[in-house]
Amino acid sequence: MLYEHWGREIDPSALARASGEINLDADEATCPACGEAFKTSAAKCPSCGLRFQ
């Protein structure tokens, strides 16, 4: 449904990241907002600032 309304304006790789999950028990994960790799011990993405915890 999100794609139907906004999908034409969203980068397909960003849309795929946004629909994923973050495993905070792993050592490292990928930010769903910007795609930056980060240590899951961080409270927010070092690149875009998205808060995780």
Steps between C-alpha positions, in 0.01 A plus 500: 500500500785738580640442153165579339490844663865602523691229314558698184695758700699254715823340387429123467803409715381738775155344484652153539709614801196659666305176485783304665571430863802582714639223718631696799655179637746491207834684519423714196191592298393730216295813563159468332492875433836564334665161447803578717655212695510559876591321824177388664627630834438852362178675599473672162638478148837678476413621152137621508416502873208255488442378858494124557445452873 
